[in-house]
Amino acid sequence: MKSVAIIVGSMRAGRIGPRIAHWLYSIAEGQTNFEVEIVDLAAWPLPMDDEPGLPKDGVYLKEHTKAWSQKIASYGGYIFVTPQYNWGYPASLKNALDHLFTEWNGKPGRNAP
């Protein structure tokens, strides 16, 4: 069965992303053709750029990056629930995306404003 991650992209206090993610989940869980899981970046403390190599090489030395890689690679697609900060997306989401490379390749992603 295909699986989709609803990724909550903000970690700020007072954020509403988790509520939106749960609303999306309640809609998607009624679908029979895919499984859905909420992945909240607040539960994934990823330091800024702490791997010695390039993400495109897929050689991870840090345990948090290995766990993040395994988690993200397990999905067939992604829905990003993210606010707009200063005309861009949050640093927490950019960091989470940049920690990996091949795990995202060839998979659909959509932004849920």
C-alpha positions as CSV (number, residue, x, y, z in Angstrom):
1,M,0.0,0.0,0.0
2,K,1.3,3.5,-0.8
3,S,2.0,5.8,2.1
4,V,2.0,9.6,2.3
5,A,3.6,11.8,5.0
6,I,1.9,14.9,6.1
7,I,4.9,17.0,7.2
8,V,4.4,19.8,9.7
9,G,7.1,22.3,8.7
10,S,7.1,24.8,11.5
11,M,8.4,24.4,15.0
12,R,7.5,27.9,16.4
13,A,5.5,28.3,19.5
14,G,1.8,29.0,18.9
15,R,1.9,27.3,15.5
16,I,-1.3,25.9,14.0
17,G,0.3,23.4,11.6
18,P,-0.5,20.4,13.8
19,R,-4.2,21.3,13.8
20,I,-4.2,21.6,10.0
21,A,-2.2,18.3,9.7
22,H,-4.7,16.5,11.8
23,W,-7.6,17.9,9.7
24,L,-5.9,16.7,6.6
25,Y,-5.3,13.3,8.2
26,S,-8.9,13.0,9.1
27,I,-9.8,13.5,5.5
28,A,-7.1,11.2,4.1
29,E,-7.6,8.4,6.5
30,G,-10.9,7.6,4.8
31,Q,-9.1,6.9,1.5
32,T,-8.5,3.2,0.8
33,N,-5.7,3.5,-1.7
34,F,-3.0,5.0,0.6
35,E,-1.9,5.2,4.2
36,V,-1.2,8.6,5.9
37,E,1.0,9.5,8.8
38,I,1.7,12.9,10.4
39,V,5.4,13.7,10.7
40,D,6.0,16.8,12.9
41,L,9.4,18.3,12.6
42,A,9.2,19.4,16.2
43,A,9.7,15.7,17.0
44,W,12.8,15.5,14.8
45,P,15.6,17.6,16.2
46,L,17.9,18.0,13.2
47,P,20.9,20.2,13.8
48,M,21.9,22.6,11.1
49,D,24.2,21.0,8.5
50,D,26.1,18.7,10.8
51,E,26.9,15.9,8.4
52,P,30.5,16.0,7.1
53,G,29.5,14.7,3.6
54,L,27.1,15.9,1.0
55,P,23.5,14.6,1.2
56,K,23.5,13.6,-2.4
57,D,26.1,10.9,-1.5
58,G,23.7,9.3,1.0
59,V,26.5,8.5,3.5
60,Y,25.2,9.6,6.9
61,L,27.3,9.4,10.0
62,K,24.9,10.9,12.6
63,E,22.2,8.7,14.1
64,H,19.5,11.4,13.8
65,T,20.2,11.7,10.0
66,K,20.1,7.9,9.6
67,A,16.7,7.8,11.4
68,W,15.4,10.8,9.4
69,S,16.6,9.1,6.1
70,Q,14.8,5.8,7.0
71,K,11.6,7.7,7.9
72,I,11.4,9.8,4.8
73,A,12.5,7.0,2.5
74,S,9.5,4.9,3.7
75,Y,7.0,7.2,2.1
76,G,5.8,7.4,-1.5
77,G,4.8,11.1,-1.3
78,Y,4.5,14.1,0.9
79,I,2.1,16.8,1.9
80,F,3.9,19.8,3.5
81,V,1.9,21.9,6.0
82,T,3.9,25.0,6.3
83,P,3.4,28.7,7.0
84,Q,5.0,31.5,5.0
85,Y,7.7,33.4,6.9
86,N,9.1,36.5,5.2
87,W,7.9,35.3,1.8
88,G,9.5,31.8,2.3
89,Y,9.2,28.6,4.2
90,P,10.6,28.1,7.7
91,A,14.2,27.3,8.3
92,S,13.2,24.1,10.1
93,L,11.6,22.7,6.9
94,K,14.5,23.8,4.7
95,N,16.9,22.1,7.1
96,A,14.8,18.9,7.1
97,L,14.7,18.9,3.3
98,D,18.4,19.6,2.9
99,H,19.5,16.9,5.4
100,L,18.6,14.3,2.6
101,F,18.7,14.1,-1.1
102,T,17.8,10.8,-2.8
103,E,15.1,10.0,-0.3
104,W,13.0,12.8,-1.8
105,N,13.7,12.0,-5.5
106,G,11.0,10.9,-7.8
107,K,8.2,11.3,-5.2
108,P,5.3,13.7,-5.4
109,G,5.0,16.5,-2.9
110,R,2.3,19.2,-2.4
111,N,2.1,22.2,-0.2
112,A,-0.9,22.7,2.0
113,P,-1.1,26.4,2.8
